[in-house]
């Protein structure tokens, strides 16, 4: 099952709105057991992991009959982009299916496992269920709460500053951290920055790691007044690069809309909240409706504060660079009006990345605050 989880992770950022599923096919038992097939969800959600594992085995001259399938999510039992995987497993003659967790999608929700049992196939559920749920937290969050899983990425000095002073660009972490951050981009469906970050940094928001150039996420800018310059790197690459979408208020200037659309930019209206600024809960819901399951926030401080204040951030990835800014340095949480209680932060990992330290943490939510 750990092998199935490992190959499932290859689909993150590439399969939305489908789940990233992994499957391992094992022939024989005990000391004679051997892996004869592996599969994971294809780009865009098809083909599915189970049929890929069966095809892999057959291509290697292996007969799946009597084998055991380890799969990270319940095999589907409905016709979608592909025929039901439960039917494919029954027809293959496998003897046992070990599933990590049930699929909460109403189209499945136990029906896949039930169909397998009715066909006389042994079914076991729950092996490494927590790990499987964490892997597909984006799919589950969209399904249960109508929004994506939201990860906030920050890069600061040791004193938590993101820039020497307001409006100034600075590199707060090293090259190893930058490479890690580009890998993080490729594992998400979309990346979002604020209008000030887009103006000051003039980023292209692509994944520039060798081999992952085609895995750049949808690029998003929270730009309530559509202030993004037409000469910016983002606007100039809108037609030929990864898709670009600006989130704005409904009353944003019509002429600006037309000019940006001519550049290949998509515009998504987001209603205001009681303060007259974009309602980030409404924005998250709109992105989920677009099929986004995993959203990466990359700055700046105002955008981070707005999502934290709305209790929308699920995970933190924090790169601490080996530097101290001090003085007029801008705090990463300078614009946050309320603190996030320590009791709701759970550190998942700490990792040395070159001269920097990367900290990953989950923000634990109460049931009433989950979406």
Buried (B, 14 or more C-beta within 10 A) or exposed (E): BEBBBBBBBBBBBBBBBBBBBBBBBBBEEEEEEEBBBBBBBBEEBBBBBBBBBBBBBBEEEBEBEEBBBBBBBBBBBBEBEBEBBBBBBBEBEBEBBBBBBBBBBEEBBEBBBBBBEEBEBEBEBEBBBEBBBBBBBBBBBBBEBBBBBBBBBBBBBBEBBBBBEEEEEBEBBBEBBBBBBBEBBBBBBBBBBBBBBBBBBEBBBBBEBEEBEEBBBBBBBBBBEBBBEBEBBBBBBBEEBBBBBBBBBEEBEEEBBEBBEEBBBBBBBBEBBEEEBBBBBBBBBBBBEBBBBBBBBBBBBBBBBBBBBBBBBBBBBBBBBEBEBEEEBBBBBBBBEEEBEEEBEEEEEEEEBBBBBBBBBBBEBEEEEEB
